[in-house]
Amino acid sequence: MTTRRAMPRQADIAREAGVSQATVSVVLSGNRARVRMAETTRLRVLEAAEKLGYVPDPVATRLASSRNHMLGLYTFKTTFPTDVADSYYPILVGVEEEAAALGQDLILFTGRGGADRRDHDAAAIRRTRVADGCLFFGRHVPDEAIGGLLDSGFPLVYIGRRPELDNRIPFVGADYVRASAKVVEQLIHHGHRNIRYLREPDDAPSSTDRERGFRQATAGLPATVHRLDGGIDLDAWRKEGVTAVVVEETDTSTAYTAVTNALEAGNLTCPRDLSLAVLGRPPGQAEHVTGFAVPRREMGRQAVRLLVRLITRELGQDSPAARQLLPCEPVAGTTVGPVNQGSPA
């Protein structure tokens, strides 16, 4: 049998360095009291701590300094995204990059009782308070649990625009309204007037913003919004005069998949038979599809920066700077062309 090695204590470090335990405590706490001390003594203590493998108790550190340099990360998705094709993946990359650059550790929080119950797991959300602050992302906000954190002054940042709770939630999101309007304006420039927008039935802010941009760009035109609640008949749409279809991007890609399946089933090609634009990027980051790129990696980075500013009280949660929208880069693609390249069957 092997004997588990005991974790070194400050008394062990004091013995190794040949100093008092009080001196060790001062050095390891960062000498916040500004005690006069020789630099050689400080370095001797740090070298002894490193040699013995000393790791400070994060709970004790938090009680002593009110910060432990740990940022929480809570996602409401049923499985934590690790696939590079997942829309959440670049957000996580940005979060990790910026946290490392700022010397912050990350804690992944999980809900109790199974992944499908996480949206309503108030106890799991409250546990995020063991961190200095927490990043959240998901399509919906559990108002009561998040409102409780805000009321207590706990620093948090949502990744994605959040108008809930009277716009009190700090966030870093993408400017979907402006980006969506620009995509539709490109269709109009090519002569399209009867444009059909296909969106999923879920009413998340990201979906609402995309629809707002679509409606702004098509004001006064015979453009319509179609909520996906089953199959779609592109031949029927074309007979009604529809020359272009716009699809919202979501993490499920349900609407985009429905359109591409319908195109394949009808032996239709874009843009010869129908122009197609995506308000975002389709799965696999297909460069040939007209749309825009969501700055997810930068959203993750900026969210970490904002959270640290809230933790250090450089900003208050009510500051306008605590709500940020980043621009989206257009993707020209090849799926949009001039109207009337093809004719309805």
C-alpha positions in Angstrom: 0.0 0.0 0.0 1.2 3.5 -0.7 1.0 6.3 1.9 -0.6 9.5 0.7 1.8 12.4 1.1 0.4 15.1 3.3 0.1 18.6 1.8 2.8 20.9 3.1 1.7 23.6 5.6 3.0 27.1 6.2 4.9 25.7 9.2 6.8 23.3 6.9 7.7 26.2 4.7 8.9 28.2 7.7 11.1 25.3 8.8 12.6 24.9 5.3 13.2 28.6 4.8 14.5 29.2 8.3 12.0 31.9 9.1 9.0 32.3 11.3 5.5 31.1 10.3 4.3 34.7 10.5 6.9 35.7 7.8 5.7 32.9 5.6 2.1 34.1 6.0 3.1 37.6 5.1 4.9 36.5 1.9 2.3 34.1 0.7 -0.5 36.6 1.2 1.3 39.1 -1.0 2.4 41.4 1.9 -0.7 43.4 1.7 0.2 45.0 5.0 3.5 46.3 3.5 5.7 44.7 6.2 9.3 45.7 5.7 11.3 42.6 4.7 14.5 41.8 2.9 14.1 40.7 -0.7 16.3 37.7 0.0 14.0 36.6 2.7 10.9 36.9 0.5 12.6 34.9 -2.3 13.8 32.2 0.2 10.2 31.7 1.4 8.9 31.4 -2.2 11.6 29.0 -3.2 10.8 26.8 -0.1 7.1 26.9 -1.0 7.8 25.8 -4.5 10.2 23.1 -3.4 7.6 21.6 -1.0 4.8 21.9 -3.6 2.7 24.2 -1.4 -0.7 25.1 -2.9 -2.8 27.6 -0.9 -6.3 26.6 0.2 -8.6 28.5 -2.3 -11.3 28.9 0.4 -8.8 30.3 2.9 -7.4 32.6 0.2 -10.8 33.9 -0.6 -11.6 34.6 3.0 -8.3 36.4 3.4 -8.2 38.4 0.2 -11.9 38.4 -1.0 -10.6 37.2 -4.4 -9.3 33.9 -5.6 -8.7 34.8 -9.3 -11.2 32.1 -10.4 -13.8 32.8 -12.9 -16.9 30.6 -13.2 -18.3 29.3 -16.5 -21.8 28.1 -16.7 -23.5 26.9 -19.9 -27.1 25.8 -20.1 -26.5 23.6 -23.1 -27.3 19.9 -22.5 -23.7 18.8 -23.2 -20.6 20.9 -22.9 -19.5 21.8 -26.4 -16.1 20.4 -27.5 -16.7 19.8 -31.2 -14.9 22.5 -33.3 -18.1 22.7 -35.5 -20.2 23.7 -32.5 -21.2 27.3 -32.3 -20.1 27.5 -28.7 -16.6 26.1 -29.3 -15.0 29.4 -30.5 -16.5 31.2 -27.5 -14.8 28.8 -25.1 -11.5 29.2 -27.0 -11.8 33.0 -26.5 -12.7 32.6 -22.9 -9.7 30.4 -22.1 -7.3 32.5 -24.1 -8.2 35.7 -22.3 -8.5 34.1 -18.8 -5.0 32.8 -19.2 -3.7 36.1 -20.5 -5.2 37.8 -17.4 -3.9 35.2 -14.9 -7.4 33.9 -14.1 -8.4 30.2 -13.5 -11.7 28.9 -14.8 -14.2 26.7 -13.0 -16.8 24.8 -15.0 -20.1 24.6 -13.1 -22.6 21.8 -13.8 -26.2 21.4 -12.6 -27.7 18.7 -10.5 -30.2 16.1 -11.6 -29.1 15.7 -15.2 -28.2 18.1 -18.0 -31.8 18.6 -19.1 -32.7 20.2 -15.8 -29.9 22.8 -15.8 -32.1 25.7 -16.9 -34.1 25.5 -13.7 -31.4 24.4 -11.3 -31.2 27.5 -9.1 -29.0 25.7 -6.5 -26.4 25.0 -9.2 -26.5 28.7 -10.3 -26.1 29.9 -6.7 -23.0 27.7 -6.4 -21.2 29.9 -8.9 -20.7 32.3 -6.0 -17.6 30.3 -5.0 -15.9 32.1 -7.9 -15.0 35.8 -8.1 -17.6 36.1 -10.9 -19.2 34.0 -13.5 -19.8 33.8 -17.3 -23.1 32.5 -18.5 -24.3 31.5 -22.0 -27.4 29.9 -23.3 -30.5 30.9 -25.3 -32.6 31.7 -22.3 -32.2 33.3 -18.8 -33.6 31.7 -15.6 -34.9 35.1 -14.3 -35.2 34.3 -10.6 -31.8 32.7 -10.2 -29.9 35.2 -12.2 -31.9 38.1 -10.7 -30.8 36.9 -7.3 -27.2 37.0 -8.2 -27.6 40.5 -9.6 -29.4 41.7 -6.5 -26.6 40.4 -4.3 -24.0 42.3 -6.3 -22.3 39.1 -7.6 -20.3 40.0 -10.8 -21.6 38.1 -13.8 -21.6 38.5 -17.6 -23.7 36.8 -20.2 -22.3 36.0 -23.6 -25.0 37.2 -26.0 -27.4 40.1 -25.7 -29.7 39.8 -22.8 -32.6 42.3 -22.5 -34.3 40.3 -19.6 -34.6 41.6 -16.1 -35.1 45.1 -17.3 -31.8 45.1 -19.1 -29.8 44.7 -15.9 -27.7 41.8 -17.1 -24.1 42.7 -18.2 -23.4 41.1 -21.6 -21.1 40.9 -24.6 -23.1 40.0 -27.7 -23.1 40.4 -31.5 -24.9 43.1 -33.4 -27.3 40.8 -35.2 -29.8 43.5 -36.1 -27.3 45.5 -38.2 -25.6 42.4 -39.7 -28.9 40.8 -40.7 -30.1 44.1 -42.3 -26.9 44.2 -44.4 -27.4 40.7 -45.7 -31.0 41.4 -46.8 -29.9 44.7 -48.3 -27.6 42.7 -50.5 -30.5 40.6 -51.8 -32.5 43.7 -52.5 -29.5 45.2 -54.4 -29.7 42.1 -56.6 -33.4 42.8 -57.4 -35.1 40.5 -54.9 -38.3 41.8 -53.5 -40.4 38.8 -52.5 -38.1 37.3 -49.8 -39.1 34.6 -47.4 -37.4 34.5 -43.9 -37.4 31.1 -42.3 -36.8 31.0 -38.6 -37.2 28.6 -35.8 -40.2 28.9 -33.3 -38.0 29.6 -30.3 -38.1 33.2 -29.1 -34.5 33.9 -28.0 -33.1 37.5 -28.2 -30.6 36.4 -30.9 -33.6 35.2 -33.0 -35.6 38.3 -32.3 -32.6 40.5 -33.3 -32.2 38.8 -36.6 -35.8 39.1 -37.4 -35.7 42.8 -36.5 -32.9 43.3 -39.0 -34.8 41.4 -41.7 -37.9 43.5 -41.1 -36.0 46.8 -41.1 -34.4 46.0 -44.5 -37.6 44.7 -46.1 -40.0 47.4 -44.9 -42.5 48.1 -47.6 -41.7 44.9 -49.6 -43.8 41.7 -49.9 -41.3 39.9 -47.7 -42.7 37.5 -45.1 -41.5 35.6 -42.0 -42.2 31.8 -41.9 -41.8 30.0 -38.6 -40.6 26.4 -39.1 -43.1 24.0 -37.6 -42.7 21.1 -40.1 -41.5 20.7 -43.7 -41.2 23.4 -46.2 -42.3 23.5 -49.9 -39.9 25.5 -51.9 -41.7 24.8 -55.2 -44.9 26.3 -53.7 -42.9 29.4 -52.5 -41.4 29.9 -55.9 -44.9 29.8 -57.5 -45.9 32.5 -55.1 -43.1 34.6 -56.5 -40.4 34.0 -53.8 -37.0 34.5 -55.3 -34.8 34.4 -52.2 -34.8 32.6 -48.8 -33.1 33.9 -45.7 -32.4 31.5 -42.9 -31.5 32.2 -39.3 -28.5 30.5 -37.7 -29.0 28.8 -34.4 -27.0 26.2 -32.5 -29.3 23.5 -33.7 -29.1 24.6 -37.4 -32.7 23.2 -37.8 -33.9 25.9 -40.2 -30.8 25.8 -42.4 -30.9 22.0 -42.5 -34.6 22.1 -43.6 -33.8 24.5 -46.5 -30.8 22.5 -47.7 -32.9 19.3 -47.6 -35.7 20.9 -49.5 -33.3 22.2 -52.1 -31.8 18.7 -52.6 -35.2 17.1 -52.7 -36.4 19.6 -55.4 -33.2 19.4 -57.4 -32.7 23.1 -57.0 -29.5 25.0 -56.9 -28.4 28.4 -55.6 -28.5 31.0 -56.9 -29.8 29.7 -60.2 -33.2 28.6 -58.9 -33.3 30.5 -55.6 -31.0 32.8 -53.8 -30.1 31.7 -50.2 -28.6 33.7 -47.4 -27.9 32.7 -43.8 -28.1 35.2 -40.9 -24.8 33.9 -39.5 -22.8 30.9 -40.7 -24.0 27.5 -41.5 -22.6 24.3 -40.0 -19.0 23.6 -41.0 -18.4 27.4 -41.6 -19.1 26.9 -45.3 -17.5 29.8 -47.1 -19.7 29.5 -50.2 -22.9 30.4 -48.3 -23.7 34.1 -48.2 -24.1 35.5 -44.7 -22.0 36.9 -41.9 -19.4 35.7 -39.4 -20.4 36.0 -35.7 -17.3 37.1 -33.7 -17.7 34.3 -31.1 -14.0 34.0 -30.2 -13.8 37.8 -29.6 -17.1 37.7 -27.7 -15.5 35.1 -25.3 -12.4 37.3 -24.9 -14.3 40.5 -24.3 -16.7 38.8 -21.9 -13.7 37.8 -19.7 -12.3 41.3 -19.8 -15.7 42.8 -18.8 -16.2 40.3 -16.0 -12.8 41.1 -14.5 -13.6 44.9 -14.7 -16.8 44.1 -12.8 -15.0 42.0 -10.2 -12.4 44.7 -9.6 -15.1 47.4 -9.5 -13.6 49.3 -12.4 -17.1 49.2 -13.7 -20.5 48.8 -12.1 -23.2 46.5 -13.4 -25.4 49.5 -14.3 -22.7 51.1 -16.4 -23.5 51.4 -20.2 -20.1 49.9 -20.8 -21.3 46.7 -19.2 -23.5 46.0 -22.2 -21.5 45.5 -25.4 -22.4 44.6 -29.0 -19.6 43.6 -31.4 -19.9 44.0 -35.2 -20.2 40.9 -37.5 -18.1 40.5 -40.6 -20.0 39.9 -43.9 -19.4 36.7 -45.9 -19.9 37.3 -49.6 -20.5 33.7 -50.6 -21.9 32.5 -53.9 -25.5 31.5 -53.0 -26.9 35.0 -53.7 -27.3 36.3 -57.3 -29.5 38.5 -59.5 -33.2 37.8 -59.5 -34.9 35.7 -62.2 -31.9 33.5 -63.0 -34.2 30.6 -63.0 -38.0 30.2 -63.2 -40.5 28.3 -61.1 -41.2 24.7 -62.2 
